[in-house]
Amino acid sequence: MAMDMAGLVDNNHGLIDRRVFIEQDIYQQELERIFARCWLFLCHESQIPHPGDFFTTYMGDDPVLVVRDTAGQVRAFLNVCRHRGNRLCRADAGNAASFTCAYHGWTYQNDGRLTGVPYFKEAYHNKLNRERWGLVPVAQFDSYKGLFFATFDPEAPPLREYLGEMSWYIDTFVDRREGGIEIVVPTALGDPPDALDPGDHVKRVFPPSLVSPAWCGRSSSPRPLGCWATVTSKSCRRSASSARWSIRAPRMAEKRRLIGRGTPRGVAP
């Protein structure tokens, strides 16, 4: 029976049906109608600054590998081996010239090309066309002010068009000063300024992860798990006239422990 989606949200009274958060049918529709069609944020260029640097993330339920190849070009692929659908790269981030599947040893260069196939002669009789079996790229991939986005929809509008007036809000954070600015979000409680305050959600849901704001800036205190991201890049660089906050991002494993994500889900192509 079709679900009355309009009845799930009461705009007049500001109410949302709890089924939005728990029902599998709604979740599947979100994957198909939203995550499979929209432009989704992947990572920032400062997370993969050097050739060979990679970062793993998700687009909906699908694992994605973002990598700056040896030539310096940034690409995004499904993080799945083309042989048997096994997860290819299991690290959160790092640097690699190639990726080898742990299942049957298929090896891909960091530009997505399939270059290594065990028993190529014996099992495939030299007839497997390796050029056809490289990693599957996302349908569209683009960046805005150092932020990388991707979509699975080849018919989606260009990124700039999709962002529309939202680009103004992005600019106010990453391009607000001529000399650049370094941005840290979420932050430790109350510092840096209130404009970057994570709000009651972070304060109440993740209290063990938040530490004294004295760590911010040039303090030598231990790294707090509550500080999630540092943005530094050519388009977003700290200068004498810009903000002076400097907080390192924790490892992805620490983030997953904080938000309870657990073991990554395996998704076949």
C-alpha positions in Angstrom: 0.0 0.0 0.0 1.4 3.4 -1.0 2.3 5.6 1.9 0.8 9.1 2.2 4.1 11.0 2.3 2.4 14.4 2.6 0.8 13.3 5.8 4.1 12.7 7.5 4.8 16.4 7.9 2.5 18.9 9.6 3.8 22.3 8.5 1.1 24.2 10.4 2.1 22.9 13.8 5.8 22.1 13.0 5.4 18.4 13.6 7.1 15.4 11.9 5.9 11.9 12.1 8.4 9.6 13.9 8.0 7.1 11.0 10.3 9.4 9.0 13.2 8.3 11.1 12.5 4.6 11.6 10.6 3.1 8.6 12.6 1.2 6.0 10.2 2.0 3.2 10.7 5.7 3.7 14.5 5.2 3.9 14.5 3.3 0.6 12.6 6.1 -1.0 15.1 8.6 0.3 17.9 6.6 -1.2 16.2 6.5 -4.6 14.8 10.0 -4.8 17.4 12.0 -2.9 20.7 10.3 -2.5 20.7 8.8 -5.9 19.8 12.0 -7.7 21.3 14.9 -5.7 24.8 16.4 -5.5 26.4 15.1 -2.3 29.4 16.5 -0.5 32.4 14.1 -0.4 35.4 15.9 1.2 37.5 19.0 1.1 40.7 19.4 -1.0 42.8 19.8 2.1 42.0 16.2 3.0 43.7 14.9 -0.1 46.4 17.5 -0.9 49.1 15.3 -2.4 49.2 12.9 -5.3 48.1 9.5 -4.1 46.1 10.8 -1.2 42.7 9.2 -0.8 39.6 9.5 1.4 36.7 7.1 1.8 33.2 8.1 2.4 29.6 7.3 1.5 27.0 8.5 -1.0 23.8 7.2 0.6 24.6 3.6 1.4 27.2 3.3 -1.3 30.9 3.4 -0.3 32.9 5.9 -2.3 36.7 6.3 -2.8 37.9 9.9 -3.5 41.5 9.9 -4.7 44.0 12.4 -6.1 45.8 10.3 -8.7 49.5 10.3 -9.4 49.1 13.0 -12.0 47.2 15.2 -9.5 43.7 14.8 -10.8 41.0 14.2 -8.2 38.5 11.4 -9.0 35.7 9.6 -7.2 34.8 5.9 -7.7 32.5 3.3 -6.1 34.8 1.7 -3.5 34.0 -1.7 -4.8 36.1 -4.3 -6.7 34.6 -5.1 -10.1 35.4 -8.9 -9.7 33.1 -10.0 -6.9 31.8 -6.8 -5.4 34.1 -6.8 -2.4 35.0 -3.6 -0.6 38.2 -2.4 -2.2 39.8 0.1 0.2 39.1 -0.4 3.9 41.2 2.4 5.2 39.6 5.7 6.1 42.3 7.8 4.5 45.9 7.6 3.4 48.2 7.6 0.4 48.5 4.9 -2.2 49.7 4.4 -5.8 47.3 1.4 -6.2 44.6 -0.5 -4.4 44.5 -4.3 -4.2 41.3 -6.2 -3.4 41.7 -8.5 -0.4 39.4 -11.1 -1.9 41.0 -12.2 -5.2 43.8 -9.7 -5.6 42.6 -7.5 -8.4 44.7 -4.4 -8.4 43.7 -0.9 -9.5 45.9 2.2 -10.1 44.8 5.3 -8.2 43.3 6.6 -11.5 40.9 3.7 -11.5 42.5 1.5 -14.1 42.6 -2.2 -13.6 46.2 -3.2 -13.9 46.6 -6.5 -12.0 44.7 -9.7 -12.4 46.1 -12.9 -10.8 46.2 -15.9 -13.1 45.4 -13.7 -16.0 46.8 -16.2 -18.5 45.7 -19.4 -16.7 42.2 -18.4 -15.7 41.3 -15.8 -18.3 43.5 -17.0 -21.2 44.7 -13.5 -21.8 41.3 -12.5 -23.1 40.0 -10.4 -20.2 39.8 -6.8 -21.4 41.2 -4.9 -18.4 40.3 -1.6 -19.9 36.6 -2.4 -19.4 36.9 -3.5 -15.8 38.3 -0.4 -14.1 36.6 1.1 -11.1 33.2 2.6 -11.6 33.3 6.4 -11.5 30.5 8.5 -10.2 28.2 10.0 -12.9 29.3 13.6 -12.3 32.1 15.0 -10.1 32.9 18.7 -9.5 34.2 21.1 -6.9 33.3 24.5 -5.5 35.7 26.6 -3.5 37.7 23.5 -2.6 34.7 21.4 -1.7 34.2 18.2 -3.7 30.8 17.0 -4.7 29.4 14.1 -6.7 26.2 12.7 -8.0 25.1 9.3 -9.3 22.6 11.0 -11.7 24.1 11.7 -15.2 21.1 14.0 -15.9 21.5 16.1 -12.8 22.1 19.8 -13.4 25.6 21.2 -13.2 26.9 21.7 -9.6 26.9 25.5 -9.8 23.3 25.5 -11.0 22.3 23.0 -8.4 23.9 25.0 -5.5 22.0 28.1 -6.7 21.8 30.7 -4.0 23.3 28.3 -1.5 26.7 29.2 -2.9 26.4 32.6 -1.3 26.3 30.9 2.2 29.3 28.7 1.3 31.1 31.9 0.2 30.5 33.6 3.5 32.4 30.8 5.2 35.2 29.9 2.7 35.7 33.0 0.7 34.8 35.9 3.0 38.2 37.6 3.1 40.7 38.5 0.5 43.5 36.7 2.4 41.5 33.6 3.0 40.1 32.0 6.2 40.5 28.8 8.1 37.2 27.3 9.3 36.6 24.7 12.0 33.2 23.1 12.4 31.9 21.8 14.7 34.1 23.2 17.5 34.7 22.8 21.1 32.1 24.4 23.4 31.8 28.2 23.0 35.1 28.9 21.2 35.8 29.9 18.4 33.0 32.5 18.1 29.4 31.7 18.5 28.9 31.7 14.7 30.6 28.3 14.6 28.9 27.0 17.8 27.7 23.4 17.2 24.6 24.1 19.2 22.6 22.1 21.7 22.5 18.9 19.5 26.3 18.4 19.7 26.5 19.5 23.3 23.8 17.1 24.5 24.4 14.1 22.2 28.2 14.1 22.3 29.2 15.6 25.7 32.1 13.1 26.3 33.7 14.1 23.0 33.8 17.8 23.8 36.7 19.3 25.8 37.8 22.7 27.2 37.9 25.4 24.6 41.4 26.2 25.8 42.6 23.6 23.3 41.6 25.9 20.4 44.2 28.1 18.8 47.8 27.5 19.7 47.3 25.4 22.8 49.3 22.2 23.2 46.6 20.3 25.0 45.6 16.8 23.7 43.5 16.6 20.6 39.8 16.7 21.4 37.6 14.1 19.6 34.8 16.7 19.4 36.6 18.8 16.8 35.6 17.2 13.5 37.1 19.1 10.6 39.7 21.6 9.6 39.4 23.4 6.3 42.7 24.7 4.8 43.4 25.1 1.1 44.4 27.5 -1.6 41.0 29.0 -1.6 40.7 28.8 2.1 44.0 29.9 3.7 44.7 31.5 7.0 46.5 34.9 6.9 47.4 37.7 9.2 44.1 39.3 8.6 42.0 36.2 8.9 40.7 33.9 11.7 43.4 32.2 13.8 41.6 29.1 15.0 43.4 25.9 14.2 42.0 22.5 15.1 43.0 19.2 13.6 40.4 16.7 12.5 40.3 13.3 14.3 40.7 10.1 12.4 37.6 8.8 10.7 37.6 5.9 13.0 37.2 8.3 15.9 34.3 10.0 14.2 32.5 6.7 13.6 33.0 5.8 17.3 31.5 9.1 18.3 28.5 8.9 16.1 28.0 5.1 16.5 28.4 4.3 12.9 30.2 1.0 13.5 31.6 -1.2 10.8 31.2 0.1 7.3 28.4 -1.6 5.3 29.4 -3.7 2.3 27.6 -2.7 -0.9 28.0 -4.6 -4.1 27.9 -2.8 -7.5 
